Amino acid sequence: MASKELARTPAVEDYAKAIFALESRSTEPVSTNALAERLGITPGSVSAMLKRLGELGVIAHEPYRGVRLTEDGRRIALEVIRHHRLLESFLADALGMPWDRVHAEAEVLEHVLSEDLEDLIAAKLGHPTVDPHGDPIPTADLELEEPSTARMESLQPGDEGLFVRVSDSDPEMLRYLAERGISPGERFAVRDRQPFGGPLFVVFGEQEHALGGQLAGAMRVEVDRSSSSAAGLIAGEEGSIEPL
């Protein structure tokens, strides 16, 4: 097996992180086509890289089904996710960068962050447990706790709770929320919803906002069980909100 140092290239880290996200959506192995779609490249290019990842011991192949991360591969993924989310927190909290810009910057810097600087950033920020978008930050021991959440779009009038997390993949969506003063940690109440895929009307503070299907689908919430209209709301699938 190749050494861990040899395995830690930006390409290997990006693949490990992408496979980790796709694994979190399903119990099935990750297919070449699914990985190609997530990374925006051809299946042929993915196949060639998967062969290399197998040689490095980052993944294990399941014939005719797909791939899974090995324990080493999972550690690579969790470490780069920790780097990414700590960097997002540092850029937003310490440097004041808008939350719609930190993802793109962290995508670059996550590959060059040293362990010493990682420790300094974590200490400077008071060892945060979530990033600006509400995504949980793996611990220094590379443990990741995924709380159970529901999609905002699944809620019904009368539901109340806490907005805890939002996908960081669409900067325009984040800017839209920021302009309306909506961020993780805010309590909400669903007043109404339009039929046939129409928007939800949700109150944050004293303001009511219309949240369309795509936006409501990207927002994850903790629903007050006493107000929930459906016992099956809680999903808790980390990969389903596109965290990276």
Secondary structure, DSSP 8 states (H G I E B T S, - for coil): ---HHHH-SHHHHHHHHHHHHHHTT-SS-B-HHHHHHHHTS-HHHHHHHHHHHHHHTSEEEETTTEEEE-HHHHHHHHHHHHHHHHHHHIIIIIT---TTTHHHHHHHHTTT--HHHHHHHHHHTT--SB-TTS-B---TT--------EEGGG--TT-EEEEEEE--S-HHHHHHHHHTT--TT-EEEEEEE-STT--EEEEETTEEEEE-HHHHHHEEEEE-TTT-S-TT-----GGGG---
